Amino acid sequence: MLLPTLLYSPTDPLLFNTGLFLFLFLAFMAGYTLLSGRRTAALRLLYVTAFSYYFYYKNAGAWCMLLAIITLINFFCAIRMEKAETESGRKGWLWVAVGFMLGQLAFFKYTNFALDTLTGFSLLPAETHLDLPLLIGISFFTFQSMSYIIDVYRRQMPATRSLTDFAFFVSFFPTLLAGPILRARTFLPQLRQPICITHQMMGSGTWFIVMGLFKKCIISDYISQNFVSRIFDNPALYSGLENLLGVYGYALQLYCDFSGYSDMAIGIALWMGFHIPPNFRAPYKSDSITDFWRRWHISLSSWLRDYLYISMGGNRCSRWRMYFNQFMTMLLGGLWHGASWNFVIWGSVHGVALCLHKAWQQLLGHDKKYHPRGLRRVLAVVLTFHLVCFSWLFFAGSSFESSAAMLTQIFTHFQPQLITQFVAGYPEVTFLMVLGYVLHFLPTRWNERVEALMGRTPSILLAVILAAAIIWVIQVKGSEIQPFIYFKF
C-alpha cells in the first residue's frame, strides 16, 4: 500500500505541510548526513538532485523531465556563448536559451489565455481551448534559469563546466516550486564548499520552519477556510464591513501563505548547510508602494529590476521613458503571475502607483532612501496598505463583477454596527487576524532576537519545539491539505 502513495497523483501533491513530506525528508536527511564528508561531495550533489527530481515528479508527474531539458539547454548554451568569438555569436546563444525558456513558459501558461481572448473578440470559434497542464513552479524555475544565462552573457559570472552543479541549482527542491528565486552567481559557489552546519544554522532553520508552519497552517489556512473564501465567493451576501474585513483577511492570508513557504524553504536549506536570501521583510510596514516592492517577494522584484527594467533602459533615459519602463515592468510582472486580465489590471495598478510615487519623490526632491517619520509615516503606511489591499481584489482571481460587488458593498452598505456580531460570530478568525497583524508589525529586531536565541537552544529542546509545532498544526488544520497559493503561478 506504500507504493501508490509514493507515485504521482494530481490530487496528492508533496507539500512541505504534509506528513508524507516529513517522513521522506527525515529519510532524506539521514542519507544526506552520511554524505556530508569532503570526499563524497559529488555523490552528495547527485543525491540531492535525485531527491529534487522525485520531489518535482510527485507534484508534476512526467513533466519533471522539463527540468532536465531546461538544464541541458542552458548548460550547453552558456558554454557555447562563452566560447563564441563575436558579440553576435554570444547573442545568438543567449536567444536560443532565452527563446526556448520564454517559449515553453508562454505555451503552458498563456496559450489558452490568448485563445480565450481571441474567442472573446469572435476571431476564433467558441470553445477553442487546449487541455494543457498548469505546471507547478514553472515560472520560478524558468526565471531562475534565465538569470543564469543572462549573467553569463553579461560576464557577471563564468559558465559552469559542471552539469551536476547546474542541475542541482535548477532543481534545488526547497525553492523549486515557489522560490525564493535563486541567483546562480551566489548559490553555485556554495555547492563545492565543505558542508558546515553550525548549531546556529540548525536553530535558525528550526525557527524559520516553525514560523512557516504557523503562518501557513495556523493563520492562512484557517482564516481562508472559515471566512475569507466565503466573502470572495459571494460578496453580495455580506455587508460592506464584512467585505472589508474579508479583504484585510485575504491580505494576511496571502502574506502568511507565501512568506510561510519561503520561511520553510529557507529553514530547510539552512538544515542542509545552504544560505538562501530572504523573500519578505514585513511588507505591510511599507510607507510607499516603492518600499512595498523592496519588501514583498524580494527575489521576484529584484529579478524584474535587474533583468527587465534595467534591460529596457531603467532610469538611464528620459523621464517619460523611465516611467514607461517602470510601468511595463510591473505589467509584465503581473502577467508573470498568471494568464488573466485580472493580473494585467493588478500589474497596471502597481505600475501606475510606482510611477506616481516616483514623480512625487522628484517633485519634493526626495532621494530613494527617504522615509517619512512620525504621523506622516503612520499615514503613509495606512495609505500604502489600503492601496495594496485594493490591488489584491484583482489578484485574488475573482471576476471583475465580484470585485465590483465587493467595492459596492464597502462603499454603499458598510454597516459598521455589525462589528460586534462579527467578533461574536467569528471569534477564532478575529483572534488569528489580530494576532497575525500584531506579529507582523512587531519590531524586526524582536524576531532577530528570537532567532538568535534559537541558535543557542540545546538540540533536544529544538526537537521538542518542532514536534510541538507539528502536533499543533495537526490539531488545527482542516481535513484537506491546502496547497500554497503561489503554486498556481
N, C-alpha and C positions, 0 to 999 in steps of 0.2 A: 504493500500500500504506500510505501515511501516514494517509489519511483514516479508515480503520477504527480506527486507534489513537487518533485524536482524538475519536471518538464515544464515547458512553456504553456501558459494558459492566459488568454487575453483578459479573463476576468479575475486573475490571481497574480498581479504583478508583485515583484520582490521589492518591497519598500523598507526604508530604514525603521519604520514604526511597526514592523510585523515580527511575530515570534520566529518565523522561518528565517528572516534575515539575522536575527540574534543568534540562532543556532548555527547557521552557516558561517557567520562572521567569527564566532568563537572558534570553530574548527579551522577556519582560515588563519586566524591569528596564531593558533598553535603551530601550524606549518610555517608561518611567516617568522616566528621566533626561532625555529630551528634553522632557518636560512639567513639569519641576521649577521653571520660572520663575513669577514672581508673576502674570503676565498669563494663564497657562494653568491657573490653579488649578481653575476649574470643569471644564475639559476633563480635567484630571488625575483629579479625583474620579469622573467618568463612566468614565474608562479603567479605574481600579482596580475600580469597581463591576462593570463588564462582565466583567473577568477573574474577579472573585469569583463571579459567577453562572456563568461557564463552569466554574470550579473545582468548584462545587457540582453542576452538571449532570454532570460526569464521575463524581461519587460517588453521585448520587441520580437521575439521569435527568430526566424531565419534571417530577418532583416539586420541582425547583428553583423552579417557579412559586409554591410555597407561601411562599417567602421574599418574593416580590412582594406576595402577598396580606396577609401579616402586616405588611409595611412600610406598605402603604396604610392598613390598618385602624388601626394605631397612630398613624400620622402625622395622619390626619384626626380621630380621636377625641381626641387630645391637644389639637389646636387648638380643637375644639368644647368640650372640657372647660374650657379656659382662658377661653373666651368666655361660658360659662354664668353666669347671674346668681345662681343659687341653689345651695346645697350639694347639694340633691337632684339637680339637673341635673348637677353635677360628678360625683357618684357614679354617676349613670346612664351617662355616657360612659365612666367608668372600668370599669364592669362590662361594658359592651359589648365593650371591648378585652380585658380580662382573661378574660371569659367565653369569647370566641372562642379565645384562646390556650390556656386550660386545656381547652377542649372538643376542639380538634384534637389536643392532646397526649394527652388521655385516649383519644381514638378510636384513634389509631395505636399507642399503647403499652399500653393497659390493656383494650381490648375483649376480646381473646382470653383474657387473664388472668381477667377476670370470667366469661366464658363457660365456661372450663375449671373454675373454682371451682364454678359452679352445676351443671355436669355432674357434678362430683365428689360433690355432695350429692344427685344424682339429681333435680335440679329442671329439668334440660334433657335432651333425648335425647343419647345418646352421639355423639361426633364432631361436635358443634356447634362449628364453627370457621370463622373468616373468613380469607380469603387476603389479609392486609394486609401491606404492606411495613414493615420496620423502618427508618424514615427516619434516616439517619446524621446525627448532630448536632442532632436536633430538640429535645432537652432543653436544649441550650446556647443556641441562638438564641431559643428561646421564653422562657427565663428572662432573657436579655439584653434582649429587647424589653419584658418585663413590668417590669423595673427602670426603664425609661424612663417608661412611662405612670404608674407609681406615684410616681416622683419628681416628675413634673409635677403630679399630684394633691396631693401633699404640699407643693407650692410650693417644692421644693428646687431647681428649675430651670425656666426658661420652655420652653414648647413651641417646637421649632424650626420655622421657616417654610420651610426649605429641604428639599424632598423629596430632592434629590441628597445632601445631607449625611446625612440619616437613612437612606437606602438604603445609603450607604457604611458607616455604623455597623452596621446589622443584618447585612450580608453580608461584612464585612471578612474576607477569606479566611484569614489566618494563624490566627485564633481561631475560625473558623466551625464547625469540626467537633468540637472538643474543648476549647474555651476557651483561655486564661482567659476567664471571663465578664466582659465589659467593662461599665462604667457610663457611660451617655451623658453625665452631667454632668462627667466628667473627660476623656472621649475626644472628644466633639464639638468642644470649644474648640480642639483641636489641628488640626482639618481646614482651617481658613481661615488658619492661620499660615503664613508663608513656610517652605518646605522648607529645613531646615538640618541636613544630615547631617555631623556632625563626624567627624574621624578616630577619636576616642574611641568614638563610636557604632558605627562600622564595626568597630573592634577588638572591642568588647564583643559586637556582633552575631555576629561570626565565632566568638568563644569560646562563646556560647550555642548556636550551630548545631553546632559541633564536639562539644560536650559532649552535646547532644541526640542526635546520631547515635551517639556512643559508648554512651550509656545504652541507647538503643533497639536498635540493630543489633548491637552487640558483646556487651553483657551480657544484656539482657532476652530477645532472640530466641534467643540461643544456649542459655542455661540452660533456657529453656522447651522448645525442640525436643528437647534432648538429655537432659533429666532431669525437670523439673517436671511436664510434661504426662503423662509415663509414670506418675508416682506418683499423680496425681489421677485418672487414668483407671482404674487398678487398684490401689488402696491395699492390698488384702488380700494381694497378691502380694509385698509388700515388708515388711521389718522395721520396728519402731517407730522405730529410728534413721533409716532412710531416709525414713519418712513425716515425721518431724520436720524433717529437712533439706529435704524437699520443701516443707513449709510455710514454712520460712525462705527457700527459693528463690523461692517464689511472692511472698512479701512484697517481696523485692528486685526480682523481675521486674515486678510491678505498679508499684512506685515508679519504676523506671527507664523503663518503657514510658510512663507518663503524664507524669512530670516531663520525660522526653526530648521528648515532643511539645510541652509548654509551653515548654521551653527553645528549641526550634526556632522556635516561634511568636513568642517574644519577640525572638529574633535577627533573624528576617525583618522584623518590624515596625521594629526599630532600623535596619536597612538602608534602610527606606523613610522613616525620619525620625519614627517614632511611638514613644512610650513606653507600654507596657502593663505592668500590675502583675505582680510575681512570683506564682507559684501554689504554690510549695513552699519550705519553709525547713527542710531536714534533719529530716523528721517523726519519724524513729526515734530522734532525740535527746530526744524529749519525756519529761518527768518526770511527766506525768499525762495522763489522757485529754482533759482540757480543753486542756492545752498541745498535744496532738496535733492538735486541731482548729483551733488557731491556726497550725499549720504545714503541714497536709495540705489540698490542694485549697482554698486560701485563698479564691479567688473564689467558690466554692460555699458554704463555711461562713460567710463574711461575708454572702452573699446570704440564706441561710437566717436568719441572725441579724437582718438589717435589715428583711427583708420578710415574714418568717413569725413568728419568735419575738417580735419587738417588736410586731408587729401583733396577736398573741394576748395581749399584756399584758406580756410579758417578765418582768422581776423587779419590776415596779411593782404588785405584788399580794401576796396571802398566800403563805406559804412553800410550801404544798402545791400551790397553783395554779401557782407558778413551776416546781415540779418537773414538773407536768403539761405546761406549755408546753415545757419543755426536752425531755421525753420525746417529745411529739408532733412537735416539730421534727425530731428525729432519725429518728423512724418515717417521717415523710413524706419526709425526705431519703433514707432507704433506698428508698422506693418511686420516688423520682425516678430512681434508678439503673436500675431495671428492674421489670417486672411479674412478680414471682416471690415466693413465700413465703420463699425464701432471703434476699431483700433486706429483707423485713419483719423477719426474725429478726436480720439484720445491723444494721439500724437500731435495733431494740429493744435489742440488746446495748449499742450505743453510748449509747442514750438512758438506760438504767438505769445504766451506768457513769458518765455525766456527772452524773446526779442524786446518786449515791452520793458522788462526789468533791466535789460542791458541799456536801452535808451534812457531809462530813468537814472541809472547809475552815471551815465555820461553827462546827463543834464545837470546833476548835482555835483559832479566832479568826484565821485567816489571810486576808489580802486576796487579790485576784485577781493581784497582782504577785508573790506569794510563790513562791519556788523553793527546794527543799531543797539542801543543799550536802554536799560530802564523800561519805562512804559512803552516807548516806541518799539522795543524788541518784543514785548508781550503782544502788542497789536499786530506786529509783522508776523509773528508765529501763528496767531489765530487766523489772520487773513490767508497765509500760505496754506495752512492746514485745510481750510474750507475750499480753497481753490483746488487742492489735490483731491479732496473728497468729491467735489463736483465732477472732476475728470474720472473718478472711479465709477460713476454711474454708467459710463460707456465701456470702461474696461471690464466691468463685471460680466459683459456678454449679453446683457439683456437687450431687448429690442428698443428701437427709438421710441415706440409707443409706451413701453414700460418706463423708460427714463423720463419721458414727458409726464406720465401719470404720477411718478414719484415727486417730481418738481411741483406739479399742480397741487398735490395733496399737501406738500410742505408749505407752499405759499398761500393756499386758499382755505385749507382745513387743518390748521396746525393743532388746535385744541390742547394748549399747554396744561390744562387742568387734569389731563389723563395721566400725568406723570406718576401720581401715587398708585393708580391702578396698574400701570406698567410695572412698577417696582414690586407690587404685591403679586402680580401675575407671572413675573419672570425674575424671581429673587436670585437664582443661581446665575442667570445671564447677566443681570445687573452687577452682581458681585464680581464676576470674571471680567466684565468690560471695565469696571472701575479699577480693579486690580491691574489689568493689562496696561491701561493708560498711566496709572500711577508708577508702575515699574518702568515704563518707557521713559517717563520724564524725570526719573531719579538722576542725580548727577552721575556722569560716566565714571568718575573716579571710584564710586561705590562698587560698581561691577568689577572694576580692575582690582580693588582690594579683595573682594571675594575670590576672584580668580587666583590672585597671589596666595591667599590663604589655602585654597585647594591644592596649590602646589607644595604646600608644607604639611598637608594632611597625610597621615600614615596610609599605606596602601590598603590595609584591611578596612579602614573607615571609608576610603573611596569606593571600595566594592560594595559596602553596606549602603552608601548614599545612592549609588547607581541602581542597586537592587530595589531599594525603596521607591525610587522614581519609576522603575519599570512596573512594580506592583501597583503603584498609584495609577499609572496610565491604564493598566488592565482593568482596574476597578471603575474608572471614569469613562473610558472610551465606549462608543456605541458598538452595536453588534456587527456593523460593517466597517471595514477599514476605509478611511477617507484618503484618496490619492492626493498628493501635493498639487496645488493649483497650477504651479508653473510647469508641471509635466506636459500640459497640453500645448506648450509653446516650443 
